[in-house]
């Protein structure tokens, strides 16, 4: 079953100096089209994870009701994931080598955000997920 998790106390956004200056100057955190992410598998793995969890949920429900596990083809997932999508990345770790390498290869910063504050801000936009 899909679960809703509590927001972590803090989330960290790893980025370079240029982005930090823009974030503070404009008060905005920009998102990137998924086609230009530095790890193109993030989006496709999210799609697979969602399909797997929905299939697992339906199979468990149908088994509980009918005694048989039934699968389902969630075509709407393809429609959902084929639309333009924009993402940004956060980590729960404030000093993680893989994040420094992936997002700040020439040096940079890990900006700290309050997890609940970020979740509240994002929830004000009906077309955004966190």
C-alpha positions in Angstrom: 0.0 0.0 0.0 1.2 3.5 -0.7 2.1 5.3 2.5 2.4 8.9 3.4 5.4 9.6 5.4 6.1 12.4 7.8 8.3 15.1 6.6 11.9 14.8 7.9 13.1 17.5 10.2 15.5 18.9 7.6 16.1 18.4 3.9 19.3 19.5 2.1 19.6 20.8 -1.4 23.1 20.4 -2.8 24.0 23.1 -5.4 26.7 25.4 -6.7 27.5 29.0 -5.8 25.7 30.4 -8.8 22.4 28.7 -7.9 22.8 29.7 -4.2 23.1 33.4 -5.3 20.0 33.1 -7.5 18.0 31.3 -4.8 18.7 34.1 -2.3 18.4 37.0 -4.7 15.1 35.8 -6.2 13.7 33.9 -3.3 13.0 31.0 -5.7 14.1 27.4 -6.0 14.0 26.5 -9.7 13.1 23.0 -10.9 14.7 21.1 -13.8 12.9 19.3 -16.6 13.4 15.6 -16.1 15.0 15.2 -19.4 17.9 17.3 -18.2 18.5 15.7 -14.8 22.0 14.5 -14.0 20.5 11.0 -13.2 18.0 10.1 -15.9 17.0 6.9 -14.1 15.4 8.8 -11.1 12.2 9.5 -13.0 11.8 6.1 -14.7 12.6 4.4 -11.3 9.8 6.5 -9.7 7.4 5.3 -12.4 8.3 1.7 -11.9 8.0 2.1 -8.1 4.6 3.6 -8.4 3.4 0.8 -10.7 4.8 -1.9 -8.4 3.1 -0.4 -5.3 -0.2 0.0 -7.0 -0.2 -3.5 -8.4 0.8 -4.8 -4.9 -2.1 -2.9 -3.4 -4.7 -4.1 -5.9 -3.5 -7.7 -5.6 -3.7 -7.6 -1.8 -7.2 -6.0 -1.9 -8.6 -8.5 -4.5 -7.1 -11.4 -2.6 -8.7 -10.2 0.6 -12.1 -9.9 -1.2 -12.1 -12.7 -3.7 -9.4 -15.0 -2.4 -7.5 -14.5 -5.7 -4.7 -12.1 -6.5 -5.6 -10.0 -9.5 -3.3 -7.7 -11.3 -4.2 -4.5 -13.2 -2.8 -2.4 -16.0 -2.5 1.1 -14.7 -2.5 3.0 -18.1 -3.0 6.3 -16.3 0.5 6.0 -14.9 1.9 6.1 -18.5 -0.2 9.2 -19.2 0.9 10.8 -15.9 4.6 10.2 -16.5 4.5 11.1 -20.2 3.5 14.7 -19.3 6.2 17.3 -18.9 7.7 17.1 -15.3 10.1 19.3 -13.4 12.0 18.2 -10.4 14.5 19.3 -7.8 16.4 17.0 -5.5 16.8 16.9 -1.7 18.6 14.7 0.6 18.1 13.9 4.3 21.9 13.9 4.7 23.7 17.1 5.2 27.2 15.9 4.2 27.0 13.0 1.7 29.9 12.4 -0.7 27.6 11.2 -3.5 25.6 14.4 -3.3 28.7 16.6 -3.4 30.0 14.6 -6.4 26.6 14.7 -8.3 25.5 18.2 -7.7 28.6 20.2 -6.7 31.6 18.7 -8.6 33.4 22.1 -8.6 32.4 22.9 -5.0 29.2 24.1 -3.6 26.7 24.2 -0.7 24.1 22.1 1.0 21.2 24.4 1.7 19.1 23.3 4.7 15.3 23.5 4.5 12.8 22.7 7.3 11.1 19.5 6.1 7.7 20.4 7.3 8.0 24.0 6.1 8.9 22.7 2.6 6.0 20.2 2.6 3.6 23.0 3.6 4.9 25.3 0.9 4.7 22.7 -1.8 1.2 21.6 -0.7 -0.2 25.0 -1.6 0.3 24.1 -5.3 -2.2 21.6 -6.5 0.1 20.4 -9.3 3.1 19.8 -7.1 4.2 16.7 -5.2 6.8 16.2 -2.5 
